[in-house]
Amino acid sequence: MKVLLLILLLLNLSACETKQTTYERNKGYGIPWEKDLNTAFKKAKIENKIIMVMATSDDCRWCEKMKKNTLSKAHVIKKLKNYILVMADKETKEETNQLPPFQHVPMIFFMTHEKETLDTLRGYFSPEDFLEYLIDFEEN
């Protein structure tokens, strides 16, 4: 009986999923994401860079496609080194309360260290289109 209870307990524990932070879920893809917006704002001030915040959600297939197919490309990553990068989960208020209101994801905000929004992008972009946008954004 004790063995049966132990097995049931172990099965129950293995079925539990730990909640990962947005940062932990998005490690990888070769992208140097900051852990949170406050850190990003401080770092942007020190490095005199613009912050790029990508707002996502767990059930957003276009967000995953954007990370996997666009943001992970070497030529895009090279351009993204000009920015402080942050991933924010739409469902986590601590992560999004410093952003302008939004409903749809993926949503990308370009912001100053003073929390001023310079531009926003909504939806999926191919690597070529996203890179073209970044080049135009930096020229203006």
C-alpha positions as CSV (number, residue, x, y, z in Angstrom):
1,M,0.0,0.0,0.0
2,K,2.8,2.4,0.9
3,V,4.5,1.7,-2.4
4,L,1.3,2.4,-4.3
5,L,0.9,5.7,-2.5
6,L,4.5,6.6,-3.2
7,I,4.0,5.8,-6.9
8,L,0.9,8.0,-7.1
9,L,2.6,10.8,-5.3
10,L,5.6,10.7,-7.7
11,L,3.3,10.6,-10.7
12,N,1.3,13.5,-9.4
13,L,4.5,15.5,-8.8
14,S,5.9,14.8,-12.2
15,A,2.7,16.0,-13.8
16,C,3.1,19.4,-12.1
17,E,4.6,22.0,-14.4
18,T,6.7,24.8,-12.9
19,K,5.9,28.3,-14.1
20,Q,8.8,29.7,-15.9
21,T,9.5,33.4,-16.3
22,T,9.3,35.0,-19.7
23,Y,13.1,35.3,-19.7
24,E,13.5,31.6,-19.0
25,R,11.0,30.6,-21.7
26,N,12.8,32.7,-24.2
27,K,16.4,31.9,-23.5
28,G,18.0,30.5,-26.6
29,Y,17.6,31.5,-30.2
30,G,20.9,33.3,-29.8
31,I,19.2,36.4,-28.6
32,P,20.6,38.3,-25.6
33,W,17.3,39.1,-23.8
34,E,17.4,41.2,-20.6
35,K,15.5,39.7,-17.6
36,D,13.2,42.6,-17.0
37,L,12.3,46.1,-18.1
38,N,13.8,47.9,-15.1
39,T,17.2,46.4,-15.8
40,A,16.8,47.3,-19.5
41,F,16.0,50.9,-18.8
42,K,19.1,51.3,-16.6
43,K,21.3,49.5,-19.1
44,A,19.9,51.6,-22.0
45,K,20.7,54.8,-20.1
46,I,24.3,53.6,-19.4
47,E,24.9,52.3,-22.9
48,N,22.9,55.1,-24.7
49,K,20.8,52.6,-26.6
50,I,17.2,52.2,-27.5
51,I,15.1,49.4,-25.9
52,M,13.2,46.9,-28.0
53,V,10.5,45.2,-26.1
54,M,8.7,42.2,-27.7
55,A,5.3,41.5,-26.0
56,T,4.2,37.9,-26.4
57,S,2.0,35.3,-24.8
58,D,2.3,31.6,-24.3
59,D,-0.4,30.7,-26.8
60,C,0.8,33.0,-29.6
61,R,2.1,31.0,-32.6
62,W,3.1,34.2,-34.4
63,C,5.3,35.2,-31.5
64,E,7.1,31.9,-31.6
65,K,7.4,32.1,-35.4
66,M,8.8,35.7,-35.0
67,K,11.4,34.5,-32.4
68,K,12.3,31.3,-34.3
69,N,12.2,32.4,-37.9
70,T,13.1,36.1,-37.7
71,L,14.9,37.2,-34.6
72,S,17.1,34.2,-34.5
73,K,18.7,34.9,-37.9
74,A,22.4,35.9,-37.7
75,H,22.0,39.0,-39.8
76,V,19.0,40.2,-37.6
77,I,20.9,39.3,-34.4
78,K,23.8,41.4,-35.6
79,K,21.5,44.4,-36.1
80,L,19.8,43.8,-32.8
81,K,23.1,44.3,-31.0
82,N,22.3,48.0,-31.3
83,Y,19.4,47.6,-28.9
84,I,18.7,46.5,-25.4
85,L,16.3,43.6,-25.9
86,V,13.4,42.6,-23.5
87,M,10.7,40.0,-23.8
88,A,7.5,40.8,-21.9
89,D,4.6,38.4,-21.3
90,K,1.2,40.0,-22.1
91,E,-0.4,38.2,-19.2
92,T,2.1,39.3,-16.6
93,K,1.2,42.8,-15.4
94,E,4.6,43.4,-13.7
95,E,6.2,43.0,-17.2
96,T,3.7,45.1,-19.1
97,N,2.7,47.9,-16.7
98,Q,5.5,50.0,-18.1
99,L,4.4,49.6,-21.7
100,P,1.7,51.5,-23.6
101,P,-1.6,49.7,-23.6
102,F,-1.9,46.9,-26.2
103,Q,-4.1,43.9,-26.9
104,H,-2.5,42.0,-29.8
105,V,0.8,40.1,-29.9
106,P,3.4,40.0,-31.1
107,M,3.8,43.7,-30.4
108,I,7.2,45.3,-30.5
109,F,7.9,48.6,-28.7
110,F,11.0,50.8,-29.3
111,M,11.5,52.9,-26.2
112,T,14.1,55.3,-24.7
113,H,15.6,54.8,-21.3
114,E,13.1,57.5,-20.1
115,K,10.2,55.2,-21.1
116,E,9.2,57.2,-24.1
117,T,7.8,55.1,-26.9
118,L,9.4,55.9,-30.2
119,D,7.6,53.4,-32.4
120,T,5.6,50.2,-32.3
121,L,5.3,47.2,-34.6
122,R,2.4,44.7,-34.6
123,G,2.4,41.2,-35.9
124,Y,4.9,38.9,-37.6
125,F,7.7,40.2,-39.9
126,S,9.9,38.1,-42.1
127,P,13.7,38.5,-41.5
128,E,14.1,40.7,-44.6
129,D,11.1,42.9,-43.7
130,F,12.2,43.3,-40.1
131,L,15.8,44.1,-41.0
132,E,14.6,46.7,-43.5
133,Y,12.4,48.2,-40.8
134,L,15.4,48.4,-38.4
135,I,17.5,50.1,-41.0
136,D,14.8,52.6,-41.8
137,F,14.2,53.2,-38.1
138,E,17.9,53.9,-37.4
139,E,18.1,56.3,-40.3
140,N,15.3,58.4,-39.1
